[in-house]
Amino acid sequence: MTRISASMGCLVAFVGVTAASLLGQPAAQAAQGTDVVSAAMAPGSQSDDSGAFFRLDLAPGASVGQSVVISNPNTKPVLVDISGVDAWTSTSTGASYGTPGSKPTGTGRWITVRDRQIQLAPREQRTVEFRVEVPSDAEPGQHLGAVSVSVPTQADQGATQRGADQAAFNVALQAQRVIAVQVDIAGDRSPNLLIGGARAVAHGDSIDVELAIANTGNAFARGRGVLMIPDTSFRFEFPIDTFVSKTSIKMLIPWTRTAPLGEHKVEAVLTYDDGKRATWSGVVSIDEALLDELDGQLTPIQPIESAASMIGLNAVTIGGGAAGMAACSALALRLRRRRNLLANGVRVRD
C-alpha cells in the first residue's frame, strides 16, 4: 500500500500495486480494465471558496451532515467502499491521505459514513451521506481529514501476459478518490514551522540532505524554503505546499555525488504565513561509513525464481546470469562514482 499525496481537492490514485515483470513486458499494461468511480461533493455542500473540498466551521462537540455523489462510469456493476481517512503532510509538503482500509487515528475518526459499502449498477449515480462529529475536547485550529471512495481490489483485475519471450505476471490495482474535509474550530490559530536539523544520507547513487521540519502550530502553513551549503555552492529552493498542523516530515533534498569527506556548513530558511520565518544552521558530515552505505544501495536485486520457472528456463542459470550482469553493473557504477570522487580530491576506501 502507498500513501496518496495530493492537493486539498479530489484526485484519482492507484494503490496496492504489485507486479513481477521480466524480459521487457511493461507492467503498466496491467492497468487496463481497472474499475474506477467518480466522486464529487453533493450540491449544497459546505465547501471552500473554490468548491474543491469540504470546509466546515464547527465548535467542539458539534456535528454536521454532508454528502458525496458517487458515479459508476463502467459498463458493469461495481462495489464501492466509502470511509473517513486521516491526512498529514507528505515528505515534499502538500496534503497526503490514508489509503483504503487504513484505520484513522486523527481527524479521520470524526468522519462516519452511513453506508460504508455500496454496489452501483452500470452508469448508476448515488448520493451517500456522512457525518462529521467533533469531539467535545477538540482544540481550536484547522483540522484535516478526507472522505475516501475506492473500488475493492480484485485478484483477477490485472492482465496476464505470457509468450515465447515473455514472463507471466499479474497486477492488482485499486482505484481511490479522496475529497478533503477541513474542519475549522474557532479560536486563536497560527502555523509554527520549526526546523529540527539536517543530516547527509545515502540515496540511490547520490548523497541527499534530510531536512527535519515540523508544524507545531494549529493552522496550515504555506510558503517557500531554501537550503544552502556554501562550500559546495549549493542552493536549493522549494515551495511549501499545505503543511498540515501538528505533523512533521523528513524532506529529502538531492545534493551531490562529489562532495568531499568532512563537515559542511548548512543553512536553511523557511518563509511562510506572510513573513514568518524559521531558520536553522549547522553542519552535515560525509564520512567513509556514508560512502560505504552508498555503495550498499547498489546491491543487485535477486531474480524472482517463480517468474523464471514461468518461462520454462532453469532458475539457477537465469539467477546466475542475471546476478552476474547486475553485479557487473553495480561494480561499474561504484567505480565510476569513486572515480568522480577521487577527481574532486575525495579520499575513498576500497
Backbone torsions as a table, in degrees:
resi	resn	phi	psi	omega
1	MET	NA	150.5	179.4
2	THR	-126.4	158.4	172.6
3	ARG	-82.4	148.5	-178.2
4	ILE	-104.5	121.1	-178.9
5	SER	-108.3	131.2	-175.3
6	ALA	-162.4	179.8	173.2
7	SER	-75.8	-175.4	-177.8
8	MET	-74.3	-11.3	-175.5
9	GLY	-88.9	-153.5	-176.8
10	CYS	-92.3	145.3	-179.8
11	LEU	-147.3	166.0	171.1
12	VAL	-114.3	134.4	178.2
13	ALA	-143.2	155.4	175.8
14	PHE	-114.1	130.7	-176.2
15	VAL	-130.9	166.2	177.5
16	GLY	67.2	37.6	-176.6
17	VAL	-86.2	128.6	174.1
18	THR	-134.7	139.4	-178.3
19	ALA	-157.2	153.8	169.3
20	ALA	-130.8	114.3	-175.5
21	SER	-130.7	132.5	-179.0
22	LEU	-129.0	160.9	170.8
23	LEU	58.6	35.1	169.7
24	GLY	82.7	3.5	178.7
25	GLN	-77.2	115.7	-173.6
26	PRO	-71.5	129.1	179.5
27	ALA	-65.5	-22.3	-177.8
28	ALA	-59.7	-24.6	179.7
29	GLN	-61.9	-25.4	-177.4
30	ALA	-71.7	-11.2	179.7
31	ALA	-74.8	-14.8	-178.4
32	GLN	-63.7	136.6	176.8
33	GLY	86.6	2.5	-180.0
34	THR	-67.1	132.2	179.5
35	ASP	-75.2	134.3	176.2
36	VAL	-132.8	159.6	173.4
37	VAL	-130.9	161.5	175.2
38	SER	-109.0	154.4	179.6
39	ALA	-143.5	140.4	179.6
40	ALA	-149.5	157.7	175.4
41	MET	-65.1	139.2	178.5
42	ALA	-70.3	151.7	176.4
43	PRO	-54.1	138.5	-179.9
44	GLY	87.1	3.7	179.9
45	SER	-68.4	153.5	173.5
46	GLN	-82.5	117.2	-172.8
47	SER	-134.0	173.3	172.3
48	ASP	-71.2	176.5	-175.9
49	ASP	-61.6	-30.2	-178.4
50	SER	-84.8	-11.3	-178.2
51	GLY	74.5	21.3	-175.5
52	ALA	-91.3	-23.9	-177.2
53	PHE	-155.3	165.8	179.2
54	PHE	-72.3	132.5	173.8
55	ARG	-132.7	117.5	-171.9
56	LEU	-122.0	130.4	172.4
57	ASP	-98.0	110.1	-174.5
58	LEU	-134.1	157.6	175.9
59	ALA	-102.8	158.9	175.2
60	PRO	-54.5	133.6	-179.4
61	GLY	86.6	-7.5	-178.5
62	ALA	-85.5	162.4	175.8
63	SER	-145.2	157.2	179.8
64	VAL	-151.5	148.1	177.3
65	GLY	-99.5	142.6	177.2
66	GLN	-139.0	174.2	-177.2
67	SER	-143.8	152.2	172.3
68	VAL	-122.2	146.4	176.7
69	VAL	-102.1	120.3	-176.8
70	ILE	-113.3	131.4	-176.8
71	SER	-123.9	142.5	176.3
72	ASN	-106.4	105.3	-179.2
73	PRO	-85.1	-1.3	-175.5
74	ASN	-79.9	166.7	-179.6
75	THR	-96.1	15.6	177.3
76	LYS	-142.0	162.3	177.8
77	PRO	-63.6	148.4	-178.2
78	VAL	-137.7	134.1	170.8
79	LEU	-80.6	143.6	-179.0
80	VAL	-133.5	131.0	174.0
81	ASP	-100.0	136.2	177.9
82	ILE	-128.0	131.8	-178.8
83	SER	-159.6	167.2	171.8
84	GLY	-89.9	140.8	178.6
85	VAL	-132.8	158.8	178.5
86	ASP	-77.7	165.9	173.5
87	ALA	-132.2	149.5	176.5
88	TRP	-150.5	-169.1	179.7
89	THR	-100.6	131.5	177.6
90	SER	-74.3	165.5	-175.6
91	THR	-67.3	-15.5	175.4
92	SER	-107.6	14.7	-173.1
93	THR	70.9	167.5	-169.1
94	GLY	98.2	151.7	-177.1
95	ALA	-71.2	140.9	178.3
96	SER	-128.3	143.5	-171.0
97	TYR	-125.9	155.9	179.7
98	GLY	-67.9	152.0	-180.0
99	THR	-82.7	165.1	178.0
100	PRO	-56.6	134.6	179.0
101	GLY	86.6	-8.9	178.7
102	SER	-69.4	146.6	-177.5
103	LYS	-93.8	115.1	-178.6
104	PRO	-70.8	144.9	176.5
105	THR	-123.1	-6.5	-178.5
106	GLY	-118.2	-129.2	-176.5
107	THR	-63.1	-25.4	177.6
108	GLY	-58.2	-25.1	178.6
109	ARG	-70.1	-20.3	-179.7
110	TRP	-75.5	-14.1	-174.3
111	ILE	-99.8	118.5	177.4
112	THR	-121.7	135.1	-176.4
113	VAL	-109.0	133.4	-178.1
114	ARG	-66.8	-48.5	179.3
115	ASP	-112.3	101.1	-174.5
116	ARG	-76.0	-20.0	175.1
117	GLN	-143.8	133.4	178.0
118	ILE	-133.3	160.5	172.9
119	GLN	-117.2	126.6	-179.6
120	LEU	-106.3	133.6	174.3
121	ALA	-71.4	164.8	177.6
122	PRO	-53.9	131.5	178.5
123	ARG	65.5	11.8	-178.5
124	GLU	-80.7	148.9	176.4
125	GLN	-127.7	136.2	-177.8
126	ARG	-142.9	145.4	176.8
127	THR	-95.9	127.3	-178.2
128	VAL	-116.8	129.2	-178.0
129	GLU	-90.7	148.5	170.8
130	PHE	-143.4	162.7	178.0
131	ARG	-123.1	147.1	171.7
132	VAL	-111.5	116.3	-177.6
133	GLU	-116.7	113.2	-176.9
134	VAL	-86.2	128.3	177.3
135	PRO	-59.9	151.5	-178.1
136	SER	-67.3	-20.8	-179.0
137	ASP	-101.3	13.2	-179.8
138	ALA	-63.6	140.5	-176.8
139	GLU	-89.7	155.5	176.1
140	PRO	-58.9	152.7	177.3
141	GLY	133.5	-172.4	179.2
142	GLN	-100.9	126.6	-177.7
143	HIS	-121.8	144.0	-174.0
144	LEU	-133.6	130.3	170.3
145	GLY	-139.5	-159.6	179.2
146	ALA	-163.2	157.0	169.1
147	VAL	-94.8	123.9	179.7
148	SER	-102.1	129.6	177.3
149	VAL	-122.5	118.0	-173.3
150	SER	-141.9	159.6	175.4
151	VAL	-102.4	123.2	-178.5
152	PRO	-55.8	147.3	178.5
153	THR	-66.5	138.0	176.1
154	GLN	-118.6	129.7	-174.6
155	ALA	-58.8	-32.8	-176.7
156	ASP	-100.1	17.1	-174.0
157	GLN	-75.7	-26.2	-179.1
158	GLY	-77.6	178.1	177.0
159	ALA	-103.5	148.1	177.2
160	THR	-118.3	127.8	-179.0
161	GLN	-119.3	139.3	178.5
162	ARG	-156.8	135.1	179.6
163	GLY	-160.9	-174.3	-176.7
164	ALA	-61.4	-34.6	-178.3
165	ASP	-118.9	27.4	-178.3
166	GLN	-131.4	149.5	172.5
167	ALA	-97.3	143.5	176.5
168	ALA	-72.4	147.7	175.5
169	PHE	-154.2	161.9	-178.5
170	ASN	-139.7	141.2	-178.1
171	VAL	-130.2	129.9	173.8
172	ALA	-105.1	122.3	-178.7
173	LEU	-114.6	148.4	174.7
174	GLN	-131.4	126.7	-179.9
175	ALA	-94.6	140.8	180.0
176	GLN	-141.1	140.3	167.3
177	ARG	-120.0	142.5	174.8
178	VAL	-128.5	143.8	172.2
179	ILE	-122.2	121.1	-176.9
180	ALA	-64.2	147.0	174.7
181	VAL	-125.0	106.3	179.1
182	GLN	-98.7	127.2	178.6
183	VAL	-115.3	118.5	178.8
184	ASP	-103.8	122.4	178.3
185	ILE	-107.8	127.7	-173.2
186	ALA	-59.1	149.2	179.9
187	GLY	135.8	174.0	177.7
188	ASP	-61.9	133.5	177.4
189	ARG	-147.5	143.3	-177.7
190	SER	-163.7	140.6	173.8
191	PRO	-75.2	156.4	177.1
192	ASN	-147.0	94.3	-179.2
193	LEU	-84.1	137.5	176.8
194	LEU	-129.7	141.4	174.5
195	ILE	-102.6	117.8	-174.4
196	GLY	-87.2	-11.1	-179.0
197	GLY	141.7	178.9	-179.4
198	ALA	-146.5	154.3	174.5
199	ARG	-152.2	154.8	176.0
200	ALA	-84.7	136.3	-179.2
201	VAL	-134.9	148.6	173.9
202	ALA	-78.4	132.7	-179.1
203	HIS	-147.6	109.5	-175.3
204	GLY	64.8	-125.5	178.4
205	ASP	-111.4	27.4	178.5
206	SER	-138.4	175.0	177.0
207	ILE	-110.5	126.6	178.7
208	ASP	-109.9	164.0	170.7
209	VAL	-104.6	125.4	176.5
210	GLU	-96.1	113.0	-176.0
211	LEU	-106.3	119.6	-179.3
212	ALA	-88.8	123.2	-178.9
213	ILE	-131.3	140.7	177.3
214	ALA	-135.9	148.3	170.7
215	ASN	-110.3	100.0	-178.6
216	THR	-88.6	-1.5	179.2
217	GLY	-80.1	-173.9	-178.3
218	ASN	-115.5	24.0	176.5
219	ALA	-142.6	160.5	-179.7
220	PHE	-71.1	147.1	177.3
221	ALA	-114.8	142.9	174.1
222	ARG	-143.0	143.2	-179.5
223	GLY	172.8	-140.9	-179.5
224	ARG	-142.2	157.3	177.5
225	GLY	-136.1	160.8	176.0
226	VAL	-145.1	138.6	175.3
227	LEU	-122.1	130.8	-175.9
228	MET	-128.1	137.3	173.5
229	ILE	-128.4	91.1	-168.3
230	PRO	-58.3	-40.2	-173.2
231	ASP	-71.3	-9.4	173.3
232	THR	-114.8	12.6	-179.9
233	SER	53.3	38.3	-176.2
234	PHE	-101.7	131.3	175.4
235	ARG	-143.0	125.4	-177.5
236	PHE	-129.9	118.2	177.5
237	GLU	-103.9	144.0	-177.8
238	PHE	-148.7	148.8	176.0
239	PRO	-79.5	150.3	171.1
240	ILE	-107.8	101.7	176.3
241	ASP	-77.4	-169.4	-177.1
242	THR	-49.3	114.5	175.8
243	PHE	-105.5	105.6	-172.2
244	VAL	-65.5	141.1	179.5
245	SER	-62.5	148.3	177.0
246	LYS	60.8	32.1	175.9
247	THR	-129.6	161.4	178.9
248	SER	-139.3	156.5	-178.9
249	ILE	-140.1	166.4	168.9
250	LYS	-123.3	99.2	-175.4
251	MET	-82.6	130.3	176.5
252	LEU	-94.1	121.6	179.7
253	ILE	-113.9	116.8	-179.0
254	PRO	-62.8	131.1	-173.7
255	TRP	-117.5	-69.7	-167.7
256	THR	-158.9	161.6	168.4
257	ARG	-115.3	-4.6	-171.2
258	THR	-131.4	9.8	-178.4
259	ALA	-64.7	140.0	-177.1
260	PRO	-72.7	159.3	175.3
261	LEU	-60.6	150.1	177.3
262	GLY	120.4	-167.6	-177.8
263	GLU	-96.7	143.1	-178.6
264	HIS	-130.6	126.4	-179.8
265	LYS	-70.0	137.4	-178.0
266	VAL	-126.5	138.8	173.2
267	GLU	-128.0	133.8	178.7
268	ALA	-131.1	138.1	-179.9
269	VAL	-135.9	130.7	173.9
270	LEU	-116.7	128.8	176.8
271	THR	-117.5	127.1	-173.3
272	TYR	-155.7	167.5	173.0
273	ASP	49.4	54.1	175.3
274	ASP	57.7	49.9	170.4
275	GLY	111.1	-7.2	175.8
276	LYS	-67.9	149.1	-177.7
277	ARG	-134.1	141.9	169.9
278	ALA	-124.6	130.4	-177.0
279	THR	-128.5	155.6	175.7
280	TRP	-154.3	140.1	172.5
281	SER	-137.3	145.4	-178.7
282	GLY	-179.0	-156.4	-179.8
283	VAL	-131.4	152.1	168.3
284	VAL	-119.2	148.4	-174.1
285	SER	-117.6	139.5	170.2
286	ILE	-113.6	117.4	178.5
287	ASP	-125.3	178.8	-176.6
288	GLU	-66.3	-30.8	178.0
289	ALA	-63.5	-37.0	178.1
290	LEU	-67.0	-39.6	177.7
291	LEU	-64.3	-38.7	177.3
292	ASP	-64.5	-38.8	177.6
293	GLU	-64.3	-38.6	177.5
294	LEU	-61.2	-44.3	176.6
295	ASP	-60.5	-38.4	-178.1
296	GLY	-63.0	-26.1	179.8
297	GLN	-75.1	-6.1	176.9
298	LEU	-94.2	6.7	179.8
299	THR	-58.4	128.9	-177.9
300	PRO	-65.6	146.3	177.3
301	ILE	-78.7	132.8	-179.8
302	GLN	-71.2	141.9	179.4
303	PRO	-68.4	156.8	-180.0
304	ILE	-88.3	115.1	-173.7
305	GLU	-62.9	-41.4	-177.8
306	SER	-63.6	-36.0	178.9
307	ALA	-66.7	-36.2	178.5
308	ALA	-64.8	-40.8	-178.8
309	SER	-67.4	-25.1	-179.2
310	MET	-62.5	-31.9	-175.7
311	ILE	-98.4	12.8	170.4
312	GLY	74.3	24.3	178.8
313	LEU	-112.7	157.3	-179.0
314	ASN	-67.2	122.2	-175.3
315	ALA	-64.0	-35.6	-179.2
316	VAL	-65.6	-42.3	179.6
317	THR	-63.3	-47.0	179.4
318	ILE	-63.1	-45.4	-178.1
319	GLY	-59.6	-46.0	-179.2
320	GLY	-64.0	-43.5	-179.1
321	GLY	-67.7	-44.2	-179.5
322	ALA	-66.0	-41.9	-180.0
323	ALA	-65.1	-38.4	179.7
324	GLY	-64.2	-45.6	178.9
325	MET	-64.6	-40.3	179.6
326	ALA	-65.7	-39.5	179.3
327	ALA	-64.3	-41.2	177.7
328	CYS	-63.0	-41.0	178.5
329	SER	-64.0	-42.6	179.5
330	ALA	-64.3	-40.6	178.8
331	LEU	-63.9	-41.3	179.0
332	ALA	-62.9	-41.2	177.5
333	LEU	-63.2	-41.9	179.4
334	ARG	-63.0	-46.9	-178.7
335	LEU	-63.7	-40.9	179.9
336	ARG	-65.0	-41.5	180.0
337	ARG	-66.4	-42.9	-179.7
338	ARG	-68.2	-32.8	176.1
339	ARG	-63.8	-38.6	176.4
340	ASN	-64.8	-41.0	179.3
341	LEU	-63.5	-45.1	179.8
342	LEU	-62.2	-37.6	179.6
343	ALA	-64.1	-22.2	179.2
344	ASN	-102.1	17.6	174.7
345	GLY	79.2	21.7	-178.8
346	VAL	-93.7	131.6	176.5
347	ARG	-83.1	126.5	-179.9
348	VAL	-123.3	157.3	-179.9
349	ARG	-106.0	131.5	179.3
350	ASP	-74.6	NA	NA
